Structure formats: C-alpha cells, structure tokens
Amino acid sequence: MRPLPKLFSPLIAEMMATYCHTKHLAGLAQDERCPAEYQLVARSIVQHVLEGWQNQTGGRGTIEDLLLGPWTSRPTVAPAPHAADFPVAREHRVAS
C-alpha cells in the first residue's frame, strides 16, 4: 500500500485552492477578451508553481516535468457558455 500524501499540509492545501480557483478559467475566458493581461498573470502563476516544483525536487524539477505526461482530467464536454454559470464567477464578480 502506498502512503497517503499529506492532504492537509499547507503546501497541498494551497495547491488545492489554486486548482479550485483555476478550473473555471476556460468558461470565464469565453466572456472576456484581455489576452495581454491573461498572459502576464498566467506567466506569473506558472513561475510560482515552477519555483515550488524546483524546491520539491532539490532544484532538478523543470517545467517539462509538470507539463509533459498523461493528462488525466481532460474535460469531456465543452465549458459552459457563460461565466455566470460558475459559482466562483458570481462570487468574484466586480460590480460595474
């Protein structure tokens, strides 16, 4: 039997929060067009994830380690057509 990961460690909790906040990006991106801003923030997020991965692997981890390999959670259906369909979108919507 393989040991269970530390499900409640600060690192895994933060990674799970990141996952929960980013899983709706495809749907939200359908309603907005801001590619330059998206790219800037996405690059910053990826850089933080990579720095963490390098710390986990004693400096040997690469972006390819994280991006290559089998993708196990591909969506089987297209994302919902409107950001309002996602609870997170409603929670974080800025009043206009």
C-alpha positions as CSV (number, residue, x, y, z in Angstrom):
1,M,0.0,0.0,0.0
2,R,1.3,3.4,-0.9
3,P,1.4,6.1,1.8
4,L,-1.2,8.8,1.5
5,P,0.0,12.3,0.7
6,K,-0.1,14.9,3.4
7,L,-3.6,16.0,2.4
8,F,-3.8,18.8,4.9
9,S,-0.3,20.2,4.7
10,P,-0.1,23.9,4.0
11,L,1.5,23.2,0.6
12,I,-1.2,20.8,-0.6
13,A,-3.9,23.0,0.8
14,E,-2.6,26.0,-1.2
15,M,-2.2,23.9,-4.3
16,M,-5.8,22.6,-4.0
17,A,-7.0,26.2,-3.5
18,T,-5.2,27.2,-6.7
19,Y,-6.7,24.3,-8.5
20,C,-10.2,25.2,-7.4
21,H,-9.7,28.8,-8.5
22,T,-8.3,28.0,-11.9
23,K,-10.6,25.2,-13.0
24,H,-13.2,27.8,-14.2
25,L,-10.8,29.8,-16.3
26,A,-11.9,28.3,-19.6
27,G,-15.5,29.3,-19.0
28,L,-14.6,32.8,-17.8
29,A,-12.3,33.4,-20.8
30,Q,-15.3,32.9,-23.1
31,D,-16.9,36.1,-21.7
32,E,-13.9,38.4,-21.6
33,R,-11.1,39.4,-24.0
34,C,-8.0,40.5,-22.3
35,P,-5.2,38.3,-23.8
36,A,-2.3,40.6,-22.7
37,E,-3.4,40.7,-19.1
38,Y,-4.2,37.0,-19.1
39,Q,-0.8,36.1,-20.4
40,L,1.0,38.4,-17.9
41,V,-0.8,36.9,-14.9
42,A,-0.6,33.3,-16.2
43,R,3.1,33.6,-16.6
44,S,3.5,34.8,-13.0
45,I,1.3,31.9,-11.7
46,V,3.3,29.4,-13.7
47,Q,6.6,30.9,-12.4
48,H,5.4,30.5,-8.8
49,V,4.4,26.9,-9.5
50,L,7.7,26.1,-11.1
51,E,9.7,27.6,-8.2
52,G,7.7,25.4,-5.8
53,W,8.4,22.4,-8.0
54,Q,12.1,23.2,-8.1
55,N,12.1,23.4,-4.3
56,Q,10.3,20.0,-4.1
57,T,12.8,18.3,-6.4
58,G,16.0,19.8,-5.0
59,G,16.4,22.2,-7.9
60,R,16.1,19.4,-10.5
61,G,12.5,20.0,-11.5
62,T,11.7,21.5,-14.8
63,I,8.6,22.9,-16.4
64,E,8.6,19.9,-18.7
65,D,8.2,17.7,-15.7
66,L,5.0,19.5,-14.9
67,L,3.6,19.8,-18.4
68,L,4.5,16.6,-20.1
69,G,3.0,13.2,-19.4
70,P,-0.5,11.9,-19.4
71,W,-3.3,14.4,-18.9
72,T,-5.8,12.7,-16.7
73,S,-8.5,15.3,-16.3
74,R,-9.4,16.5,-19.8
75,P,-13.0,17.8,-19.9
76,T,-15.3,15.5,-21.8
77,V,-17.7,18.4,-22.6
78,A,-17.2,22.0,-23.6
79,P,-17.3,24.5,-20.8
80,A,-20.5,26.3,-20.0
81,P,-21.1,29.3,-22.4
82,H,-21.3,32.0,-19.7
83,A,-19.1,32.8,-16.7
84,A,-22.3,33.4,-14.7
85,D,-22.9,29.6,-14.8
86,F,-19.9,29.2,-12.5
87,P,-20.4,29.9,-8.7
88,V,-16.8,31.3,-8.5
89,A,-17.6,33.8,-11.2
90,R,-20.6,35.1,-9.3
91,E,-18.6,35.3,-6.0
92,H,-15.7,37.2,-7.6
93,R,-17.6,39.4,-10.0
94,V,-16.6,43.1,-9.7
95,A,-19.6,45.5,-9.6
96,S,-19.8,47.8,-12.6
